[in-house]
Every structure is written in structure tokens, then in C-alpha cells.
Amino acid sequence: MQPVNLIIIGVGSRGSSFSQFALDHPDLARVVGVADPRPFYRQRVADRHQIPPANVAEDWRQLVTRPRFADAVIIATPDRYHAEPAIAFAEAGYAMLLEKPMATNPTDCRRIVEAVQRSGILFAVFHDFRYFSYTQRLKEIIASGAIGKVVAIQHTEPVGFWHYAHSYVRGNWRNEAGSSSMLLAKSCHDIDWLRYILDQPCVQVSSFGSLTHFKKSQKPAAAGDALRCLDCAYEAECPYSAKRFYQDRLRQGKHSWPLNVITPVFTEEAVLQALAEGPYGRCVYECDNDVVDHQVVNLLYADGATASFTMTGLSEYGDRRTTIFGTRGELRGDLSKLVLYDFLSGETTVIDTIPLDAPAGGHWDGDVNTLKAFMTAVGTGDTSYILSGAEETLETHLTVFAAEESRREGRTVAVTLTAP
């Protein structure tokens, strides 16, 4: 197949990583267009990919209204700005990879799916958790019958105290009005993954959670009236010190995420300026955040299986952990290995699932596998490579919205797929 010609809409942290994929895999993809309202970020991508000036735009509308000049589009705008470009590019006939979440409310999710169905384009959501080698091996074990019928799952996402402070207290996903709920922004992956593993729709949910720690009432008295870490007498004692965290990353030469989110210039002066002037230097007890810092979701599936999911921002950063309970055995996993216990034989088998060439970190080989699958599907027309299509993604998003309704209203909620 020929390389897929791509337009990337939004080249922040995620969009830039997608553009890097094309540089790493020129046989699969080529970036021929970019749109981003920030001159530095869009021009950086344009220069790296030698994109013609006519295909470099401040506003995505400048590209979608032209005759089609690429095979596919990747949309990586902020969450609440997914719907309009997704619908427009679908109507223009572009194959599409849409960053998760699909959209921040049920109406926009349905509008996107309807546009995809009308146009008949190839479409995928970036639910990379489905594409992990780990996930595929886990699915194979379940399908083999090694643990019998799955009856229950316990699944935990330990976001990590510093990651939570970076992204969900100081960062872009801190406030529901500006982004979305924590469950949708961070953990729609997990609700989607549970559905994929069980291969059953969720029919009922209940959920509890709140913002417990990262608020003004929890601010240590020693921090006084300080609004920023650079001005705080308590900073050296605070586990959430932005000064310590970002300066340590700089000194260690770790210039990728999350340091590259606060500044594109990796000097001590630039980091200190970002902490003095930008959102990432603020006290975690003095921000405008309102998303939960811990949440549990209980899910009932159509075949009677159940799952419990826990998200916490108060944890050591680590990989997701899962225990799957079957009628003939138990399967435990942490993204790097699977531990299979057989009830009959009493034997325990440990299975390493990390590919030799997988990058370290929470996404392992999921990002690369997702992008390879999408490019191959576009290039060959074989939609079987797509594991995260429109209809099932809509279903799992509606499960997330139902869980949030349950959390807010204190009741069990049925998952309804039809529009009200």
C-alpha cells in the first residue's frame, strides 16, 4: 500500500505525537496538512513535514472547505471541540481517527456517529487500550476457555498524584465546563476496555466519587495565602510542588510529556517563567478545578457479568491492574504481564506481554498499534483492522454518561442506547 496522506487538526501534546508517527513510519503515513490556532506548534509540524504553506492553517475550516487533498484526518483538538470538525470532515469524505473522548455530551456523540454513517467513511476512535499487545493476549486467553466463563472483573486505574495534579488540577482537563468529567476525559478508555473484554453491552451502572483533596479547604495552613508554588513557604514540604516536579524533569533531560506541555523551550529560565505566569505553576489548592479525584463505577452486563472500576488521583503512578474471575480460573494483569491460575490443576502460569520494541510508559505499544491499524485500514480498505468503531464507541460513551448521572443523582441508572 502507499503511505496514507494525513491532515492533523490540533497539534498539542497528542497531535504532535501523531505527527511523529509519520516521521517514524514513512512507509505508512505522510502528513500533508495541519491546523492549529497557535503559530509555534503548527509551524513546527509544518517545518518537520515540509508541508506546503497552502495546507497550513490557523483554523480547520480553512482546510475542510477546500477540495479534498488527503486520504484521512486525525482530530486531536481539545475534547469539547471535537464535534464540529469531526462532522465537517466526515461530510467531506475523509477517513477519520478521532482522539478520545468522541465528544463531551451524548448529543454531539450521536451527531458524529450519524455523520459517519451518512458519509460511509472509515472511522475509528483512539481507544488505544484495545490495541495493546497485552489486551490482545488477554482476549486470546479468555477465548480459549482457560478461565471458563467470565463472571466478574475488578479493574483499577491509579492515575498518579503528579499526573493528576498536572492534568486534572492545573491542566486542560481540570474543569468540566472547559473539558468534561474526569470519567470521560481519563477513564472512558477503561469503560470501553471492559466492554471489549467482556464482549457484552453494559445495561446498568452505579457510581460514587467526589473531589476530596484538591480544594481550598484542604490547603495546609503553612502555605498561607500563596497562589503559586514559587511564592510558597510550604513548597519544599508539599508533594504537589510544581517547582520540584518540572525542574526535576528538566534536570533529568526528560523533555517529553509533561514538561513539553508547560513550555516548548527547555531551559531553567523558560520553566521558571512558565511556573510564574502559566497555569502549571499554581497551588493545587487554589485552582479552578472541579473534577473528581476519586471515583468507583459498578457495571452490570447483558449476560449477568459484573465489573467494578476504580479511578484515583491519589496514588503512586503505576499501570492499570485487573483481576478477571472465571468459572474455571482467575486471570490477573498489570499491562506488562498476565498471571493465570487454573482451579482444576492448581497451576499458575506467568505470561510476559511486553513486546521487545515497545516504548516504556503507560501507553506501551497501544499508540503505535492503533496508528498502524488505522493506516493499514485506510490504505487497504480492510475495516477489520479497526477495533474501535463508531457504534460501539457510542455505546461505551453512553455508559460513561450514565455512570456520571448515577454519581450526581445517587441512583442506579440504566444504559439506554436510543436517543431520548
Secondary structure, 3 states (H helix, E strand, C coil): CCCEEEEEECCCHHHHHHHHHHHHCCCCEEEEEEECCCHHHHHHHHHHHCCCHHHEECCCHHHHCCCCCCCEEEECCCHHHCHHHHHHHHHCCCEEEECCCCCCCHHHHHHHHHHHHHHCCCEEECCHHHHCHHHHHHHHHHHCCCCCCEEEEEEEEECCHHHHHHHHHCCCCCCCCCCCCHHHHCCHHHHHHHHHHHCCCEEEEEEEEECCCCCHHHCCHHHCCCCEHHHCCCHHHCCCCHHHHHHHHHHCCCCCCCHHHHCCCCCHHHHHHHHHHCHHHECCCCCCCCCCCEEEEEEEECCCCEEEEEEECCCCCCCCEEEEEECCEEEEECCCEEEEEECCCCCEEEEECCCCCCCCCCCCCHHHHHHHHHHHHHHHCCHHHCCCCHHHHHHHHHHHHHHHHHHHHCCCEECCCCCC
